[in-house]
Amino acid sequence: MSDIVIKEVKSKKDQKQFIMLPWSLYKGDPFWVPPLISDMKATLNPAKNALLNLGPYAYFLAFRDGKPVGRLGVGADDRLNAAKNRRVGSFTLFETIGDYSVAKAL
């Protein structure tokens, strides 16, 4: 088993891999309903998703043997944290192959 590499999503190519990962994860699952690609692009775009303007955020991909095997988005709402005097973040779009080591790496 090779190492898992975590990479922050920065480029358009990274973003495409991030968006398209579920198609490989759920291939053959008759109950999976894919999201609209345009909706996913809007979700990742701070000009179209106001939540991304509330504080720091980042998206990550996990790779094994050069292939994406997991993804994760993380962020925080600075204004809410300041108002409530706390340091809380959240995660979203977490999906991996069925391998705990990928989930742990993310």
N, C-alpha and C positions, 0 to 999 in steps of 0.2 A: 504494500500500500504506500502510495507516495504522499508527500506532504500536502497540506492544504495551504493555499496562498490567499490572503485577504487583500482586496484592492478596493480603494475608494473609487466610486463612480465619478469620473471627471469629464470624459469625452463623450461625444455622440455615440461612438461605438460601444463604450461602457454602458451608456443609457439604454441602447438597443438591447444589449445582452441582459441587462437588469429587467427590462420590460418583457422580453421574450422567454425568460427562464421558465415560467410556469407551463408554457407549451410543451417543454420537454419533460418537466416533472409529472404532469398529469396526462401525458400522451396515453391514449387507450382507456382513460377513465370515463365511462359513459355518463357519469354524474357531474363532471366538471363543466362549468359554464365559463368560458373565457371572458375577461373584461374587454371592453373596446380599447383598442390601442390608442386612439385619440384621447380617451379618458385618462389612461395611464400616463401619457405624455404630459397632459395638463396637470396631473397630480404631482409630477416631478418638476414642474416649471414654476418658479417663484412669481413670475408675472401673472400666472393664472391660478395659483394656489396661495391664498393669503396666509395660511398657517405657516408657510415657509418664511414669512417675514417677521414672525414673532420672536425669533431667536435662532441660535445655531442649529443646523441640521446637516446630516450627511447620509449618503447611501453607500452600501458596501456590497461587493460580490465575493463569494468564496469560489476558488478554482481548485480543481484536482486534475492533474495531467493536462492542464491548459483548457479544460472545459468548465463552464460555470456549473456549480453544484449547490449553490445557496445564495440567498440575498437577505438584506436587512436594511431598514431605514431607521434612523435615530434622530431625535430632536428635543428641543426644550422651548418652553414659552417663558422668556425672560421677564416679561411684564407680570405674568401670573405668579412666577416664583418670587419676584420682588414684593408683590402685594401680600403674599401669604408668608413671606419670610422663610422660604424653603428652597431646596435645590432638588428639583424633580425633573426627570426626563421621561421620554416615552419612546417606544419602538413600534414600527409598523412594517408591513409588507415582508414579514419574516417567513421564508419558505426555504426548505432544503430537501435534498434527497433523504432517503430513510437511513441516515447515518449520524449517530450522536456526535461523532468527532467533528462533523461539519457544523452542527448547531453550536457546539462548545466553542469552536474557533471563531464563529461570528459573535 
